[in-house]
Amino acid sequence: MIVTKVKTHSKQVRVIPSRPSAATETTPSGIHVSIDDIRVRAFHMYQKRGGKHGDDIQDWLNAERQITQR
C-alpha cells in the first residue's frame, strides 16, 4: 500500500508522494502506474470534499483504483 504525506502551510495543502516523482508502480496485472497521476487524482478528490482532513488514505486508494481501471 502506498501512503502519502500531507503538509499544511497557511491553509495550502500539498500531497507529496512517498517515493520520487518519477516513480512508477506495477500492478498485479502488469500495468505501470505513475505515482504522480495518483497523487494528483487524490488531491482533486480532497478538494472536491471541501478540503476536509482525515480521508487521505481513502482518497489515495480510490485514485489508484480509478487510474488502474483505465
The 8 nearest C-alpha neighbors of each residue, nearest first, counted from 0:
[[1, 2, 60, 56, 59, 3, 63, 17],
 [0, 2, 3, 17, 59, 60, 16, 56],
 [3, 1, 17, 56, 0, 4, 59, 16],
 [4, 2, 16, 17, 15, 5, 14, 1],
 [3, 5, 15, 14, 6, 17, 16, 2],
 [6, 4, 14, 13, 15, 3, 7, 12],
 [7, 5, 13, 12, 4, 8, 14, 15],
 [6, 8, 12, 11, 10, 9, 5, 13],
 [7, 9, 11, 10, 12, 6, 13, 5],
 [8, 10, 11, 7, 12, 6, 13, 5],
 [11, 9, 8, 7, 12, 50, 6, 13],
 [10, 12, 8, 9, 7, 13, 6, 50],
 [13, 11, 7, 6, 10, 8, 14, 5],
 [12, 14, 6, 5, 15, 11, 7, 42],
 [15, 13, 5, 4, 3, 42, 12, 16],
 [14, 16, 4, 3, 13, 5, 17, 38],
 [17, 15, 3, 18, 38, 14, 4, 34],
 [16, 18, 3, 2, 15, 4, 19, 1],
 [17, 19, 16, 20, 22, 34, 21, 15],
 [20, 18, 22, 21, 16, 17, 34, 35],
 [21, 19, 22, 35, 18, 34, 16, 33],
 [20, 22, 19, 23, 33, 34, 35, 18],
 [23, 21, 20, 19, 34, 33, 18, 24],
 [24, 22, 33, 32, 34, 31, 21, 25],
 [23, 25, 32, 31, 26, 33, 22, 34],
 [24, 26, 31, 30, 29, 32, 27, 23],
 [25, 27, 29, 30, 28, 24, 31, 32],
 [26, 28, 29, 25, 30, 31, 24, 67],
 [27, 29, 26, 30, 25, 31, 67, 68],
 [30, 28, 26, 27, 25, 31, 24, 32],
 [31, 29, 26, 25, 28, 32, 67, 27],
 [30, 32, 25, 24, 23, 29, 26, 33],
 [33, 31, 24, 23, 25, 30, 34, 67],
 [34, 32, 23, 36, 35, 22, 24, 37],
 [33, 35, 37, 36, 23, 22, 38, 32],
 [36, 34, 38, 33, 37, 20, 39, 16],
 [37, 35, 33, 39, 34, 38, 40, 32],
 [36, 38, 40, 34, 35, 63, 62, 39],
 [39, 37, 35, 41, 36, 40, 34, 42],
 [38, 40, 42, 36, 41, 37, 35, 43],
 [39, 41, 37, 43, 42, 62, 38, 36],
 [42, 40, 58, 59, 44, 38, 62, 43],
 [43, 41, 45, 39, 44, 40, 38, 46],
 [44, 42, 46, 40, 45, 41, 47, 39],
 [43, 45, 47, 41, 42, 46, 58, 48],
 [46, 44, 42, 48, 43, 50, 47, 41],
 [45, 47, 50, 43, 49, 48, 44, 42],
 [48, 46, 44, 49, 45, 43, 50, 42],
 [49, 47, 45, 46, 50, 51, 44, 43],
 [48, 50, 46, 47, 51, 45, 44, 52],
 [51, 49, 46, 45, 48, 52, 47, 12],
 [50, 52, 49, 48, 53, 45, 54, 46],
 [53, 51, 54, 50, 55, 45, 48, 49],
 [52, 54, 55, 51, 56, 57, 50, 45],
 [53, 55, 57, 56, 52, 58, 51, 45],
 [56, 54, 58, 57, 53, 59, 52, 45],
 [55, 57, 59, 58, 54, 60, 2, 3],
 [56, 58, 60, 54, 59, 55, 61, 62],
 [59, 57, 55, 41, 61, 56, 60, 62],
 [60, 58, 41, 56, 62, 57, 61, 63],
 [59, 61, 63, 57, 62, 58, 64, 56],
 [62, 60, 64, 58, 63, 59, 57, 65],
 [63, 61, 59, 65, 41, 64, 60, 40],
 [62, 64, 60, 66, 61, 37, 65, 59],
 [63, 65, 61, 67, 62, 66, 60, 68],
 [66, 64, 62, 68, 63, 67, 61, 69],
 [67, 65, 63, 68, 69, 64, 62, 37],
 [66, 68, 64, 69, 65, 63, 32, 30],
 [67, 69, 65, 66, 64, 63, 30, 62],
 [68, 66, 67, 65, 64, 30, 63, 32]]
